[in-house]
Amino acid sequence: MAQDQKHPQEKRDRLLVNELLLADPSDHNLAELARLRIRYCNFPGARQLIQDLDLILEQWQLTEAELFEKTRQLHEKGKVYKKSSGEEVQDWN
């Protein structure tokens, strides 16, 4: 069995996941959750973080398919990650 890997963004993502666990499903939070679900999909490690992503979906009463549908609609409408300065910042690494 292969050993779990440590994702290079895991420490920073853990802080965000902790915030999402206490947050409501705003447009920005939905987009962040979807981004993290994609980042950690099939990742061999970060098991507690992935379990917490599942828990957030459960708390928000969404399936992954519903989350992705909602965020597709959000991205079609406009810039979910747009700052007040007009600059758009996304972190898909």
Backbone as JSON, one array per atom type, in Angstrom:
{
  "sequence": "MAQDQKHPQEKRDRLLVNELLLADPSDHNLAELARLRIRYCNFPGARQLIQDLDLILEQWQLTEAELFEKTRQLHEKGKVYKKSSGEEVQDWN",
  "N": [[0.84, -1.18, 0.0], [0.59, 2.19, -0.86], [2.22, 5.0, 0.58], [0.64, 7.74, 2.29], [0.52, 10.97, 0.8], [1.65, 14.36, 1.27], [-0.04, 17.22, 0.55], [1.12, 20.12, -1.13], [-0.32, 22.48, -0.65], [-1.78, 21.97, 1.57], [-1.59, 22.89, 4.29], [-2.34, 25.61, 4.19], [-4.85, 25.28, 3.01], [-6.16, 23.89, 5.02], [-6.72, 25.88, 6.92], [-8.64, 27.36, 5.53], [-10.64, 25.39, 5.2], [-11.34, 25.0, 7.86], [-12.56, 27.48, 8.34], [-14.72, 27.28, 6.54], [-16.16, 25.21, 7.68], [-17.52, 26.48, 9.68], [-19.03, 28.32, 8.39], [-21.65, 29.85, 6.35], [-23.28, 28.78, 3.3], [-22.36, 30.81, 1.17], [-22.03, 32.47, -2.06], [-19.28, 32.81, -2.63], [-18.15, 31.03, -0.74], [-19.24, 28.6, -1.6], [-17.94, 28.38, -4.07], [-15.29, 28.18, -3.18], [-15.38, 25.77, -1.75], [-16.0, 23.98, -3.85], [-13.69, 24.29, -5.42], [-11.73, 23.26, -3.69], [-12.68, 20.64, -3.45], [-12.2, 19.71, -6.02], [-9.41, 20.01, -6.12], [-8.53, 18.1, -4.23], [-9.57, 15.74, -5.11], [-9.23, 12.36, -5.57], [-6.72, 12.51, -4.41], [-3.9, 11.1, -2.87], [-3.87, 11.17, 0.17], [-4.14, 13.62, 2.84], [-6.38, 12.96, 4.33], [-8.05, 13.65, 6.58], [-8.69, 16.29, 5.98], [-10.12, 15.92, 3.59], [-12.26, 14.42, 4.59], [-13.44, 16.41, 6.12], [-14.23, 18.16, 4.1], [-16.24, 16.61, 2.99], [-17.97, 16.63, 5.17], [-18.7, 19.34, 5.26], [-20.2, 19.55, 2.9], [-22.31, 17.92, 3.67], [-23.3, 19.38, 5.89], [-24.2, 21.64, 4.56], [-26.17, 20.55, 3.13], [-25.89, 19.44, 0.51], [-25.16, 17.61, -2.48], [-22.18, 16.49, -4.14], [-22.52, 16.78, -6.89], [-24.61, 18.67, -6.99], [-23.32, 20.84, -5.79], [-21.3, 21.36, -7.71], [-22.91, 22.02, -9.91], [-24.19, 24.37, -8.99], [-21.93, 26.03, -8.66], [-20.95, 26.13, -11.26], [-22.96, 27.63, -12.44], [-22.62, 30.02, -11.02], [-20.05, 30.81, -11.9], [-20.58, 31.19, -14.59], [-22.22, 33.44, -14.5], [-20.61, 35.5, -13.55], [-17.69, 36.99, -12.08], [-16.65, 35.24, -9.52], [-14.47, 35.35, -7.88], [-13.68, 37.97, -7.83], [-12.02, 40.83, -6.67], [-12.56, 43.83, -4.68], [-11.1, 45.76, -5.96], [-11.36, 45.13, -8.56], [-9.67, 43.3, -9.61], [-9.17, 39.91, -10.46], [-8.76, 36.99, -8.6], [-7.67, 33.73, -8.42], [-7.05, 30.47, -7.11], [-5.9, 27.76, -8.25], [-3.91, 25.94, -7.99]],
  "CA": [[0.0, 0.0, 0.0], [1.37, 3.41, -0.98], [2.15, 5.91, 1.73], [-0.07, 8.99, 2.03], [1.32, 12.12, 0.43], [1.27, 15.63, 1.85], [-0.27, 18.19, -0.51], [1.86, 21.35, -0.83], [-1.24, 23.54, -0.22], [-2.65, 21.43, 2.64], [-1.59, 23.72, 5.5], [-3.17, 26.79, 3.91], [-6.22, 24.81, 2.77], [-6.74, 23.5, 6.31], [-7.26, 27.1, 7.5], [-9.87, 27.66, 4.8], [-11.63, 24.37, 5.54], [-11.81, 25.33, 9.21], [-13.5, 28.6, 8.19], [-15.92, 26.79, 5.85], [-16.92, 24.38, 8.61], [-18.32, 27.38, 10.52], [-19.63, 29.33, 7.52], [-22.84, 29.58, 5.57], [-22.94, 28.54, 1.89], [-22.42, 31.98, 0.29], [-21.49, 32.19, -3.4], [-17.83, 32.67, -2.53], [-17.85, 29.8, 0.0], [-19.54, 27.47, -2.5], [-16.85, 28.3, -5.05], [-14.1, 27.69, -2.49], [-15.57, 24.35, -1.48], [-15.87, 23.26, -5.12], [-12.28, 24.33, -5.81], [-11.01, 22.32, -2.85], [-13.12, 19.28, -3.81], [-11.47, 19.37, -7.24], [-7.98, 19.9, -5.79], [-8.22, 16.91, -3.45], [-10.19, 14.57, -5.73], [-8.29, 11.26, -5.82], [-5.39, 12.77, -3.85], [-3.55, 10.03, -1.92], [-3.47, 11.75, 1.45], [-5.02, 14.69, 3.34], [-7.64, 12.26, 4.6], [-8.91, 14.41, 7.49], [-9.19, 17.44, 5.23], [-11.13, 15.41, 2.66], [-13.44, 14.09, 5.4], [-14.07, 17.68, 6.49], [-14.92, 18.65, 2.9], [-17.49, 15.83, 2.94], [-18.82, 17.12, 6.26], [-19.24, 20.64, 4.85], [-21.28, 19.24, 1.95], [-23.43, 17.4, 4.47], [-23.86, 20.5, 6.66], [-24.89, 22.54, 3.62], [-27.2, 19.71, 2.52], [-25.63, 19.38, -0.92], [-24.33, 16.55, -3.04], [-21.1, 17.07, -4.93], [-23.09, 17.17, -8.18], [-25.35, 19.92, -6.78], [-22.31, 21.87, -5.57], [-20.67, 21.7, -8.98], [-23.91, 22.7, -10.74], [-24.33, 25.73, -8.46], [-20.74, 26.83, -8.92], [-20.91, 26.37, -12.72], [-23.86, 28.76, -12.68], [-21.97, 31.21, -10.47], [-18.95, 31.21, -12.78], [-21.17, 31.69, -15.84], [-22.78, 34.77, -14.25], [-19.6, 36.54, -13.33], [-16.43, 36.72, -11.42], [-16.84, 34.88, -8.12], [-13.25, 35.68, -7.15], [-13.3, 39.35, -8.1], [-11.78, 41.69, -5.51], [-13.17, 45.15, -4.8], [-10.28, 46.53, -6.88], [-11.65, 44.67, -9.92], [-8.74, 42.24, -9.94], [-9.68, 38.56, -10.19], [-7.73, 36.12, -8.04], [-8.08, 32.35, -8.23], [-5.97, 29.6, -6.69], [-6.21, 26.41, -8.71], [-2.71, 25.11, -7.87]],
  "C": [[0.88, 1.25, 0.0], [1.17, 4.3, 0.25], [1.41, 7.19, 1.34], [0.92, 10.1, 1.72], [0.81, 13.36, 1.16], [1.14, 16.63, 0.71], [0.44, 19.49, -0.17], [0.98, 22.5, -0.34], [-2.05, 23.15, 1.02], [-2.71, 22.33, 3.87], [-2.48, 24.95, 5.32], [-4.63, 26.39, 3.7], [-6.91, 24.41, 4.07], [-7.38, 24.72, 6.98], [-8.59, 27.47, 6.85], [-10.97, 26.66, 5.13], [-12.2, 24.63, 6.93], [-12.82, 26.48, 9.17], [-14.82, 28.12, 7.57], [-16.78, 25.93, 6.77], [-17.86, 25.22, 9.48], [-19.15, 28.37, 9.71], [-20.94, 28.87, 6.91], [-22.44, 29.43, 4.1], [-23.17, 29.77, 1.0], [-21.85, 31.6, -1.08], [-19.99, 31.94, -3.33], [-17.46, 31.36, -1.82], [-18.16, 28.56, -0.83], [-18.42, 27.28, -3.51], [-15.58, 27.76, -4.41], [-14.22, 26.19, -2.2], [-15.41, 23.52, -2.76], [-14.41, 23.19, -5.56], [-11.47, 23.32, -4.99], [-11.41, 20.87, -3.14], [-12.36, 18.82, -5.06], [-10.0, 19.13, -6.93], [-7.67, 18.56, -5.13], [-8.89, 15.64, -3.98], [-9.1, 13.55, -6.08], [-6.88, 11.54, -5.31], [-5.07, 11.71, -2.79], [-2.99, 10.57, -0.6], [-4.5, 12.77, 1.88], [-6.38, 14.13, 3.74], [-8.58, 13.03, 5.53], [-9.5, 15.63, 6.79], [-10.31, 17.02, 4.28], [-12.41, 15.03, 3.42], [-14.18, 15.36, 5.81], [-14.78, 18.32, 5.29], [-16.25, 17.92, 2.72], [-18.48, 16.34, 3.99], [-19.45, 18.47, 5.9], [-20.39, 20.44, 3.86], [-22.52, 18.78, 2.7], [-24.1, 18.52, 5.25], [-24.67, 21.44, 5.77], [-25.98, 21.82, 2.83], [-27.11, 19.72, 0.99], [-24.92, 18.08, -1.28], [-23.21, 17.24, -3.81], [-21.63, 17.55, -6.28], [-23.85, 18.49, -8.06], [-24.38, 21.08, -6.55], [-21.7, 22.32, -6.89], [-21.65, 22.41, -9.92], [-24.07, 24.15, -10.29], [-23.12, 26.59, -8.81], [-20.53, 27.06, -10.42], [-21.77, 27.58, -13.05], [-23.24, 30.07, -12.18], [-20.87, 31.72, -11.4], [-19.46, 31.72, -14.12], [-21.68, 33.11, -15.69], [-21.71, 35.84, -14.13], [-18.41, 36.04, -12.57], [-16.64, 36.48, -9.92], [-15.65, 35.35, -7.29], [-12.8, 37.13, -7.37], [-13.16, 40.14, -6.8], [-12.44, 43.04, -5.74], [-12.38, 46.04, -5.77], [-10.56, 46.17, -8.34], [-10.73, 43.55, -10.38], [-9.37, 40.89, -9.58], [-8.55, 37.68, -9.74], [-8.31, 34.73, -7.83], [-6.86, 31.52, -7.87], [-6.31, 28.17, -7.07], [-4.99, 25.49, -8.64], [-2.96, 23.88, -7.07]]
}
